[in-house]
Amino acid sequence: MPAIAYQALFFILCFYGILLVAAPVALRIQFRWRAKVFPRAVPLGSLPAAVQAFMAPRVEEFSLWGFDLVAYLKLGEMAANTQAFMALLSNPHTNEWADVSFVTSPAKARGYIEFVTRCAEDAQVETNTNPTAPVLFPLPGHHVARFPQIRDVLTLYRIHRKLAQERSHGFGPMLPPPGQEIVELQRRLERYAAWQQSRGYMYLDASGENYRLTWKGAILGGWRSIWPVPLLRNGSMRIRKAAILRQFGTAD
């Protein structure tokens, strides 16, 4: 092998060696997740203009399929340097959840729609259009499928009903008593970080207000973001999603 090739290989290995150290360190420094979430019901008109423009037509589309608006919610700064908003919906006829979510940060703003079938504490199916996968891992028994290429509520709903039927293991969907929807949402959101802590991925900081990543969580999360890992993960997900979409005659 020519000397220049050895030099190139040496620099590539050094570069990846630096990334393997730098990515977890940077993620551990930056990452923060609120320990307590206080969803606050607000009028649609009080939300930022971009949030209103994204939510209003989609909430109307959800209503065509039996989903009633519970409330427009401000979720606050759940993760560091973000603001989260949600239109929470439920279908009393099928006992399913749905939401229209919008998250802003200094770098970007994005919105997505989601259906949730919750059958038990450890049996839940979520189908959404969120293009961003979480840093860590979903709760056991929580099946999450992401289809960012889908734009309409009906197509996503059809896919969600199929996935829920396959993965609910015979458990029926359930909703909390009327008037308790926001309380249940708060509990679900707060449970995520508590589970990460129980597995050693996060810890509660001295203030008691934020969860932060342990070195275990930072290393796993950081290494998952280094090329070619995202490419391999995305490729695997695309293959699985394409198979699902073909069942419904929907192009990927």
ABEGO torsion letter per residue (X at the ends): XBAAAAAAAAAAAAAAAAAAAAAAAAAAAABBBBABBBBBBBBAAABBAAAAAAAAAAAAAAAAAGBBBABBBBAEBABBGBBBBBBBBBBAAAGBBBBBBBBBBAABBBBBBBBBBBABAABBBBBBABABBBABBBBBGBBBBBBAABABAAAAAAAAAAAAAAAAGGBBBBBBBBGAAAAAAAAAAAAAAAAAAAAGABBBBAAGABBBBBAAAAAAAAAAABOAAAAAAAAAAAAAAAAAAAAAGBBX
